[in-house]
Amino acid sequence: MKPNIDRQSRRQFLKVSATAAVVAPTVALGQGANNDKSAPADLGPLPPQKETLPQGKICGVEFSRLILGGNLMGGYAHSRDLAYVSALMQRYNTDAKILETLELAETHGINAMNSWVRDGIAQLQKHWKRGGKMKWIAQARLTAEGGLDQFKQAIDLGATAVHVTGDVADALVKQGKIDTIAKIISFVRDQKCIAGVGAHGLGTIVAVEKAGLNPDFYVKTYHSHDYYTAPREDETDDLGKHDNSWCKDPEEVADFMFNVKQPWIAFKVLAAGAIPPQRGFRFAFEGGADFILVGMFDWQIAEDVKIVKEVLADVKRTRPWRS
């Protein structure tokens, strides 16, 4: 039997170690997290543009073929079962970092971004004050009473285009309320703004086309199933049950969109980060998308712009460009 002093030393060691284990994460979090949500008061004018991107037109307005998505800046994460990712993005994307991201995007040739109106556009407004020309394609939803307040808010804040979100449009079609989508399109156009329809399910676009609503553009999910967490054969819903899929039949989407006359902005083209940009971007453009909407961190922008330009230089597509 070992002397008592050894057992006491071990107990003391375990006590100290346990205390350190409790304290250490708090210290690391305090040192590593950027909790400063402020941004410099005067950033000065934007630096000169470094490069250009190929552009297309929607209702005569030019948009870069690569559009900046707003989900990452808003803290929305399709992260499968990794529960911490949204909080991580919110801590990373401070006001200052978002302004830096907008600057990088515009100086690399991206001239449009997409975000939900209720997330607010304080950073984009600061970017505009610096001389930025970034166009805003706003997402909007109906109020609980079916009102169009969010659409009006987006237009009042300076949106170039507004589209009803995919979840709302999908639900309206399933409820047989296609006339509500028609009402949204009419309202946005009456305000001299470009009007679009978002969709996760292809059935939404099929219904809108059948009804002859003729929106100015569509925003539709589109990605291959060539990734590890892609839906299995028994997963046939428009959205994957495990936050893993947003386009249940990409071939069917490409076939139908071939005859659609409106410009198509494809989103979720990387299946929320599961597909490398080299594959996802090419798949989207060759499948018929006129624009791709991609969430990007600041450090991804230059490389993604480079990839888009390389893809568009030799893209092989059968659907004519609709813009």
Buried (B, 14 or more C-beta within 10 A) or exposed (E): EEEEEEEEEEEEEEEEEEEEEEEEEEEEEEEEEEEEEEBEEEBEEBEEEEEEBBBBEBBEBEBBBBBBBBBBBBBBBBBBEEEEBBEBBBBBBBBBBBBBBBBBBBBBBBBBBBBBBBBEBEBBEBBBEBEBEBBBBBBBBBEEEEEBBBBBBBBEBBBBBBBBBBBBBBBBBEEEBBEBBBBBBEBBBEBEBBBBBBBBBBBBBBBBBEEEBEBBBBBBBBBBBBBEBBBEEEBEEBBBEEBBBBBBBBEEBBBBBEEBEBBBBBBBBBBBBBBEBEBBBBBBBBBBBBBBBBBBBBEBBBEBBEBBBEBBEEBEBEBEEBB
